[in-house]
């Protein structure tokens, strides 16, 4: 690419374009069922989908409701369906998804209003797997040390930001019931394979129940949806193998 072409490409990214949003709306105080509402805003291709939603809320419709906090892909509060795929709106660029946007709340959790879902069922499942270090041994004046290899064993699953994108992309999770979901299993994995932890067997017992890992159908939706690129399906399979090995 020549310098002139590079400059032209850069200039194009700096020019505002029309972005058409079709948003699934639901206000329990006035709506008996969800409805669709359309908006058109001016944004740069390098702007995020969250920026487009902000433009709608701040300049066109203050009643539009959605969650966001850090706006930098760390808090995980702004997971939503964007053109049929679970994403974080704060790190999804318009140039990557196009100017025709269909935005919906994530599936599998009750909708409170518009793009805001009730996360309490999700966190209740998360708490069931004891997502904290369990170790009553007194380390004395020293830390509970790990080798780099021991730390690397569960490094991938420490990246979870609890956005819920993986669980709410799972068809089994959508069906409801007692399935703990991918995010809870990822949280369990992080401690099951931590050399400092002493509750791996207890967590494996929890995950060996009806609502545990055996409900997974290995569709890889969870891995595809994860904004942190965690190998979620692989983590679930590792937990399955640990359960089997413990009982052979």
Secondary structure, DSSP 8 states (H G I E B T S, - for coil): --HHHHHHHHHHHHSEEEEEEEEEE-BTTT-SS-EEEEEEEEEETTSBHHHHHHHHHHHT-TT-----SSSSSSS-TTEEEETTEEEETTT-BHHHH-SEEEEE--SSS-EEETTEE--HHHHHHHHHT--S----S--TTS-----HHHHHTTTGGGG-----TTGGG-HHHHT-TT---HHHHHHHHHHHT-TT-S-HHHHHHHHTSTTSGGG-----HHHHH-TT---HHHHHHHHHHHHHHHH-
